Amino acid sequence: MPAQYQIDRFRHFNRFYTNYLGLLGNSLYGSEVNLSEARVLFELDGRPGSPARDLAARLGLDKGYLSRMLKRFARHGWLEETPSPDDARVKELRLSHAGTLFMAGLHRAAAGQAEEALAHLAPRDRTRLLDAMATIESVLAR
């Protein structure tokens, strides 16, 4: 069982990092989407043709919440739905051309944020930070 100071340190880091990245607001990178919505768009960008149930499972999202997001994306013209060739009741989801363009803007903003954060670090500190991030990812991915 972890000691209380370890739990507190873990939670402190999570609060620091989400605040550092500005992830708690209603708008990510000054766009019209929040973090959860951007994450769904990112999944659709990287895995076109995903059914909603797969998105919900991969991201741990409530199906109702995801459904409302997808309806919003469709209203914005960012989403295309096509029946699955295996089961017409299942809709395969992908970004439309407008959705791809919107997502490209989010990718640019995210890359700009990372570039700005890294540019202010000395090369040695940049390496230490990226190594620490790789360590965190490998430890938590087990």
C-alpha positions as CSV (number, residue, x, y, z in Angstrom):
1,M,0.0,0.0,0.0
2,P,1.5,3.4,-0.9
3,A,2.2,5.8,1.8
4,Q,0.0,8.9,2.2
5,Y,2.8,11.2,1.1
6,Q,3.2,9.2,-2.1
7,I,-0.5,9.5,-2.8
8,D,-0.4,13.2,-2.1
9,R,2.6,13.6,-4.4
10,F,0.9,11.7,-7.2
11,R,-2.2,13.9,-6.9
12,H,-0.2,17.1,-6.7
13,F,1.6,16.2,-9.9
14,N,-1.7,15.5,-11.7
15,R,-3.1,18.9,-10.6
16,F,0.1,20.7,-11.6
17,Y,0.3,19.1,-15.0
18,T,-3.4,19.5,-16.0
19,N,-3.2,23.2,-14.9
20,Y,0.2,23.7,-16.7
21,L,-1.4,22.4,-19.9
22,G,-4.6,24.4,-19.4
23,L,-6.8,21.4,-19.7
24,L,-9.5,22.3,-17.2
25,G,-11.3,24.9,-19.1
26,N,-14.3,24.7,-21.5
27,S,-12.0,25.4,-24.5
28,L,-8.9,23.6,-25.5
29,Y,-6.3,25.8,-27.3
30,G,-8.9,28.5,-27.6
31,S,-11.0,26.3,-29.9
32,E,-14.7,25.4,-29.6
33,V,-14.0,22.0,-28.0
34,N,-13.0,20.9,-24.6
35,L,-10.4,18.2,-23.7
36,S,-12.9,15.3,-23.9
37,E,-14.2,16.4,-27.2
38,A,-10.7,16.9,-28.6
39,R,-9.7,13.4,-27.4
40,V,-12.7,11.9,-29.3
41,L,-11.8,13.9,-32.4
42,F,-8.2,12.7,-32.0
43,E,-9.3,9.1,-31.9
44,L,-11.5,9.6,-35.0
45,D,-8.6,11.1,-36.8
46,G,-6.3,8.3,-35.9
47,R,-8.7,5.4,-36.3
48,P,-11.3,6.3,-38.9
49,G,-14.2,3.9,-39.1
50,S,-14.4,3.4,-35.4
51,P,-17.9,2.6,-34.1
52,A,-19.2,4.7,-31.2
53,R,-19.1,1.7,-28.9
54,D,-15.4,1.2,-29.6
55,L,-14.7,4.8,-28.9
56,A,-16.6,4.7,-25.6
57,A,-14.7,1.6,-24.5
58,R,-11.2,2.9,-25.6
59,L,-11.7,6.3,-23.9
60,G,-13.7,5.1,-20.9
61,L,-16.6,7.5,-21.8
62,D,-20.2,7.2,-20.9
63,K,-22.1,6.2,-24.0
64,G,-24.7,9.0,-23.5
65,Y,-22.0,11.6,-23.2
66,L,-20.3,10.3,-26.3
67,S,-23.6,10.3,-28.2
68,R,-24.2,14.0,-27.4
69,M,-20.6,14.8,-28.5
70,L,-21.1,13.0,-31.8
71,K,-24.3,14.8,-32.5
72,R,-22.6,18.1,-31.8
73,F,-19.8,17.1,-34.2
74,A,-22.3,16.2,-36.9
75,R,-24.0,19.6,-36.5
76,H,-20.7,21.2,-37.0
77,G,-20.1,19.1,-40.1
78,W,-17.1,17.4,-38.6
79,L,-18.4,13.9,-38.6
80,E,-19.5,11.3,-41.2
81,E,-21.3,8.1,-40.4
82,T,-21.6,5.1,-42.7
83,P,-23.2,1.8,-42.1
84,S,-20.7,-1.0,-41.3
85,P,-20.4,-3.5,-44.1
86,D,-20.6,-6.3,-41.4
87,D,-23.7,-4.9,-39.6
88,A,-25.8,-2.1,-41.0
89,R,-27.0,-1.3,-37.5
90,V,-23.5,-0.2,-36.6
91,K,-22.3,3.2,-37.8
92,E,-18.6,3.6,-38.7
93,L,-17.5,7.1,-37.8
94,R,-14.9,9.2,-39.5
95,L,-14.0,12.9,-39.7
96,S,-15.4,14.8,-42.6
97,H,-13.2,17.1,-44.6
98,A,-14.2,19.9,-42.3
99,G,-13.4,17.7,-39.3
100,T,-10.0,16.9,-40.7
101,L,-9.3,20.6,-41.2
102,F,-10.5,21.4,-37.6
103,M,-8.4,18.6,-36.2
104,A,-5.3,19.8,-38.1
105,G,-5.8,23.1,-36.3
106,L,-5.9,21.3,-33.0
107,H,-2.7,19.4,-33.9
108,R,-0.9,22.6,-34.8
109,A,-2.0,24.2,-31.5
110,A,-0.9,21.2,-29.5
111,A,2.5,21.1,-31.3
112,G,2.9,24.8,-30.7
113,Q,2.2,24.4,-27.0
114,A,4.8,21.6,-26.8
115,E,7.3,23.5,-28.8
116,E,6.9,26.6,-26.6
117,A,7.2,24.5,-23.4
118,L,10.3,22.7,-24.6
119,A,11.9,25.8,-26.2
120,H,12.3,27.5,-22.7
121,L,14.3,24.5,-21.4
122,A,18.0,24.0,-21.6
123,P,18.8,21.0,-23.8
124,R,19.8,18.9,-20.7
125,D,16.5,19.8,-18.9
126,R,14.6,19.0,-22.1
127,T,16.2,15.5,-22.2
128,R,15.5,15.0,-18.5
129,L,11.9,16.0,-18.9
130,L,11.3,13.7,-22.0
131,D,13.0,10.8,-20.3
132,A,10.9,11.3,-17.2
133,M,7.7,11.4,-19.3
134,A,8.8,8.1,-21.0
135,T,9.4,6.6,-17.6
136,I,6.0,7.7,-16.4
137,E,4.3,6.2,-19.5
138,S,6.2,2.9,-19.3
139,V,5.5,2.5,-15.6
140,L,1.8,3.3,-15.8
141,A,1.3,1.3,-19.0
142,R,2.1,-2.0,-17.2
